[in-house]
Amino acid sequence: GDCLTNTNGTLCEELYLSGQIAGELKETAKICFFYDTSRGESKDEESAVTNTLESKKGLQESGADRRMVKIYAAQVGKQAYVDSFFQHICQHLTDSELTGIKIPEMMKLESERQKCQIECVPGWDNTFWPLE
């Protein structure tokens, strides 16, 4: 799975972090994680020991997986660019004077060189970002 670098330089599994955050919020809270970063492998970094199966099970057992959407500005193994996906979305909302955009419509704002990845369970099609 995806790993993030902590402020102290250690690695943290994204699924573990999602579960920890979800566990601190109300069980009715909708959660959106927006990762506007590259998703490449670094041969120089230590390998993180991850327990993806256990993390996913924990999210499912708590129901948090049904309440969260994860938006990655880049696909696995790809680079995010300075003119980021997040900036494209914010600029679109500013230019169009809209207060939000439906989650699936975000994909229309991808650039040719940077494709996003959106992960969520069914039911998010009519949900607007930013979440209300």
N, C-alpha and C positions, 0 to 999 in steps of 0.2 A: 504494500500500500504506500500511499504518499507519506512522506515524513517532512516535518518542519524543523528548522533549526531554532532551538531555544536561545534566549539572550546570553546564556552561559556557553553556547557552542555545542551543547549536546543535542541529540536528535529526539524528536517526539513524534510518534505515529499520529497521523491526522485523525484516524478513527478513534483513538484513545482520547485525544483532545476534544473531539465532537461529543463523546460520551460524557466527559467531565463537565463540559459547559451545559449540555442538556440536563444533567443531573442537578445543576444549580438553579435551573429555571422552573417555572410552574409547568405542570403537566399539560397545560393547554397552550403554552407558548409555541408559536411558529418560529422556526430558526432558519436563518439564511447565512451560510458561510460563503464569502466571495473571496476567492484566492486569485489575486491579480499578479501572478508570478510565473516564472518559467517552471517546467516540470521535467527537467533533465536529470540524468544520473551524473554523479561526481565520483570519479574513481579515487579521488584523494580523501574523501570523507570516510569516516568509520561506517561500518554497516550497522544499522539499527536493528535490534532484535524486536520483531513485531509479532503480535499474536492476533492477526487479522480476524480469524474465525471467532475467537472469544470476544473481540471488540464488536464485531457485527452482531453476534448473539446478544450481547448486552444492550445494544441499541434497539434491537428488535423486541427483546423482552420488556424493555421499558416503554416501548411505543414511540421512542424518540425518532426512529427512522421514518415514521409516517408524518412527523411534524417538521422535518428538515429538508432543505434543498441546498445542494452544494454547487456552486458555480465556479468553474475553473477557467481562467482566461486563456489557458493554453491546454492542448491535449497532452497526454503522457509522452514524455520524451521530446517535447517541443519547447521552444523559447517564447517568452512573452516579450513584447517590444515596448519601446518608449511611448509610442502612441497606443496606449493599452486599450484593451477591451472595455475595462471599467470607464476609461475616459470617453470612449465612443458612446457608451450608454448615457453617461451624464450629459455629454454634449447634445445628444439626441433629445433628451428630456428638456434641456434648456432651450434648444432651438424650436422645439415643437410646443413649448409651454405646457407640457403634460406634467402631471404629478407622479406618474408611474408608468411602468411598461409591464405587460404580461410576460411571465417567465419564458414561455416558448418563443415569443417574438424577439427576445434578446438575440437569438441565433441569426436573425436577419442583419444584425449590426456587426457581424464578424468581418474581419478583413480577409483578403485573399491569402495573406501570408500567415495569419494567425486564426486558427479555428478554436472555438471554445468547447467545453464539455460541461453539460448540465446533468446532475444526478438527483433524481427525486422519484418518489413513488407516484402512481397515478393519482390524480386529484389536484395537481398544482397548475393545470392548464389555464384556469381563469384567475389565478393569483397574481397580483401586481407586486412588482418590486419598485421601490422599497416596500417592505411588508408594512401593513397598516396595523 
